[in-house]
């Protein structure tokens, strides 16, 4: 029995499972690069006010879920609960707005939220995402959504539904907020404690509440799409038109709101039905006021984020696997202490030219080492015993034909490459 255990809501990603993670990360880099997005890496922790200002101090993330602590300088520090605020902070601090716009960025890495752990939701989780900062063109909205659709299909998730909405802007949200508050106030006492405090400060969040969203009065609430200003309505129509041109299917969900305060105009989610309650596999939207709120110029932005854990659940549920066998190309067998010096040199020379090679480090006999070579699906075995040490020649065995020859040590790599390429 182990004396130490991983913290609740975390996971050990063992080598076999890590191969799936590596596949996803490689696909993020490959697919996003084809759209000319460039990687950005930001700190895992930020000053707390970055998230209070960027995510919104009325959100569940800020009020309930952040890992926040004082460092030794009595500064309030928070482990990042999401990626956008940190990327925008970097955009402003590093003055990326002085370069070509829009800045098209992507990221992936760990995030942290104090939530009740369940399938697809952990306290340390991992996200990939994109941010496009510096353009309000609806073609950008369509590109970001089409990129998300392309990526999900490329990794093997083909059973998603794209839900789309507009959450308006500060101009048109005033009228909607007034109508929403008037609609909900008569049932205020029937709402959960959180929603009772939201009803005046941030009533839109009530529509996204896990407890009250299905209350009959909440379900019949006025929709933001009925209060869009002319600019937001035109923008939403243009986004839908471009998605139609790109042949990206979607459904308009007028009840779709995003849980973070910075969203404006376009909001979207990709929903996948095989992973249970955690059905949103990727989500995003516009945040046209966020850069300014974090001290930068008034430039618009849009992005999305997806959870790697949920993506892997969806892949498994759909029977999609990208596991890579644990195998080597060459297995080097040193059969005596004197042979060890020759073995480390040949291993180095093989690896330098890109050959996957390994050896036994436990002192097992030839028979046991040959079994390991077979288990690892090695194509070539190099045997170094006392005779090979004395002669300066190595025994190279082609494991597919069982043909074995003696090769001068200096010619061994070339000979092995010939066998591997034949």
HELIX and SHEET records of a PDB file:
HELIX    1   1 UNK A   15  UNK A   34  1                                  20    
HELIX    2   2 UNK A   48  UNK A   54  1                                   7    
HELIX    3   3 UNK A   60  UNK A   60  1                                   1    
HELIX    4   4 UNK A   61  UNK A   65  3                                   5    
HELIX    5   5 UNK A   84  UNK A   93  1                                  10    
HELIX    6   6 UNK A   96  UNK A   98  5                                   3    
HELIX    7   7 UNK A  138  UNK A  155  1                                  18    
HELIX    8   8 UNK A  170  UNK A  184  1                                  15    
HELIX    9   9 UNK A  185  UNK A  190  5                                   6    
HELIX   10  10 UNK A  193  UNK A  201  1                                   9    
HELIX   11  11 UNK A  203  UNK A  208  5                                   6    
HELIX   12  12 UNK A  216  UNK A  219  1                                   4    
HELIX   13  13 UNK A  224  UNK A  226  5                                   3    
HELIX   14  14 UNK A  230  UNK A  245  1                                  16    
HELIX   15  15 UNK A  290  UNK A  293  1                                   4    
HELIX   16  16 UNK A  308  UNK A  317  1                                  10    
HELIX   17  17 UNK A  339  UNK A  352  1                                  14    
HELIX   18  18 UNK A  366  UNK A  375  1                                  10    
HELIX   19  19 UNK A  386  UNK A  391  1                                   6    
HELIX   20  20 UNK A  409  UNK A  411  5                                   3    
HELIX   21  21 UNK A  412  UNK A  421  1                                  10    
SHEET    1   A 8 UNK A  38  UNK A  39  0                                        
SHEET    2   A 8 UNK A 103  UNK A 112  1                                        
SHEET    3   A 8 UNK A 124  UNK A 133 -1                                        
SHEET    4   A 8 UNK A 301  UNK A 307 -1                                        
SHEET    5   A 8 UNK A 280  UNK A 286 -1                                        
SHEET    6   A 8 UNK A 264  UNK A 272 -1                                        
SHEET    7   A 8 UNK A 160  UNK A 166 -1                                        
SHEET    8   A 8 UNK A 251  UNK A 252  1                                        
SHEET    1   B 3 UNK A  45  UNK A  47  0                                        
SHEET    2   B 3 UNK A  76  UNK A  79 -1                                        
SHEET    3   B 3 UNK A  68  UNK A  70 -1                                        
SHEET    1   C 5 UNK A 357  UNK A 359  0                                        
SHEET    2   C 5 UNK A 330  UNK A 334  1                                        
SHEET    3   C 5 UNK A 380  UNK A 384  1                                        
SHEET    4   C 5 UNK A 393  UNK A 398 -1                                        
SHEET    5   C 5 UNK A 403  UNK A 408 -1                                        
END                                                                             
